[in-house]
Amino acid sequence: MAINKAQADRLKELIEKDYHTTPAKFARKWGDERAQILYNVFSGTNNITNNLLDKICTAYPEINRAWILTGQGEKFIDPTTAPDAEQRTRDVEIERLQEIIASQQRTIEMLTSKLTKE
């Protein structure tokens, strides 16, 4: 089966230009921490599957599935639900705080481990 680069390019455009994020951060919303499937799609290793589209459209219901597949119609089902700058700012702040929390959790685990060894 031939790789559909146009679909991959449309998905990449959504992630980078509309959501202003990385594939890894985009994929976290459906629980994929590494986003390997997205990187495989962008590198041309894999096509976009129905399973991947289901995950994307469940996590981001505003995205028009048909647009990813065909390029026809609008990117967003309802243009008023497209990501806006204010929402992106909140999302970036949430991600920053989650990274701080994760770092603090690692520090706590390390210190707890040192205390139990003594």
C-alpha positions in Angstrom: 0.0 0.0 0.0 1.3 3.4 -0.9 2.0 5.9 1.8 -0.4 8.9 1.8 1.9 11.8 2.4 -0.9 14.4 1.9 -2.8 13.0 4.9 0.3 13.0 7.0 1.0 16.6 6.0 -2.5 17.7 6.9 -2.2 16.1 10.3 1.2 17.6 10.9 -0.3 21.0 9.9 -3.1 20.6 12.5 -0.6 19.7 15.3 2.0 22.4 14.5 0.1 25.3 13.1 -3.4 25.0 14.7 -2.5 23.5 18.1 1.1 24.9 18.2 2.4 21.8 19.9 4.5 18.7 19.3 3.3 15.3 18.2 4.2 13.9 21.7 2.1 16.5 23.5 -0.7 16.2 21.0 -0.8 12.4 21.5 -0.8 12.6 25.3 -4.4 13.7 25.2 -5.4 10.1 24.2 -2.8 8.5 26.6 0.1 7.9 24.1 3.2 9.2 25.9 5.7 8.5 23.1 3.6 9.3 20.0 5.5 6.8 18.0 2.6 6.2 15.7 2.5 9.9 14.7 6.3 9.9 14.1 5.9 6.8 11.9 3.2 8.5 9.9 5.2 11.7 9.5 8.3 9.7 8.5 6.4 7.8 5.9 6.7 4.4 7.7 2.9 4.1 8.2 -0.3 5.5 6.9 -3.0 7.1 9.1 -5.2 4.2 10.2 -8.8 4.2 11.2 -7.7 3.4 14.8 -5.4 6.5 14.9 -8.2 8.7 13.5 -10.6 7.3 16.1 -8.1 8.3 18.9 -7.5 11.7 17.4 -11.2 12.5 16.9 -12.1 11.2 20.3 -9.5 13.3 22.0 -10.1 16.3 19.7 -13.8 16.1 18.7 -13.6 19.5 17.0 -11.3 18.1 14.3 -13.0 17.1 11.0 -11.9 13.5 10.2 -12.9 14.0 6.5 -10.5 16.9 6.2 -7.6 14.8 7.4 -8.5 12.0 5.0 -9.3 14.1 1.9 -8.4 17.7 2.4 -12.0 18.6 1.6 -14.1 20.9 3.8 -13.0 22.7 6.9 -10.4 21.5 9.4 -12.8 21.9 12.2 -16.3 20.6 12.4 -17.4 23.9 13.9 -15.0 26.7 13.2 -15.8 28.3 16.5 -14.3 25.3 18.2 -10.9 25.8 16.6 -8.1 26.2 19.1 -7.6 29.8 20.1 -4.6 31.7 21.5 -6.1 31.9 25.0 -6.8 28.2 25.1 -3.3 27.4 23.8 -1.8 29.7 26.5 -3.8 27.7 29.2 -2.7 24.4 27.7 1.0 25.5 27.7 0.7 26.6 31.3 -0.9 23.3 32.3 1.8 21.3 30.5 4.5 23.4 32.3 2.9 22.7 35.7 2.5 19.0 34.9 6.3 18.9 34.1 7.1 20.6 37.4 4.9 18.1 39.3 6.5 15.1 37.5 10.0 16.5 38.3 9.0 17.0 42.0 7.6 13.4 42.1 10.9 12.1 40.8 12.8 14.1 43.4 10.5 12.7 46.2 11.0 9.2 44.9 14.8 9.6 44.9 14.9 11.1 48.4 12.6 8.4 49.7 14.8 5.8 48.2 17.9 7.3 49.9 16.1 7.5 53.2 15.1 3.8 53.1 18.7 2.7 52.3 20.1 4.5 55.4 
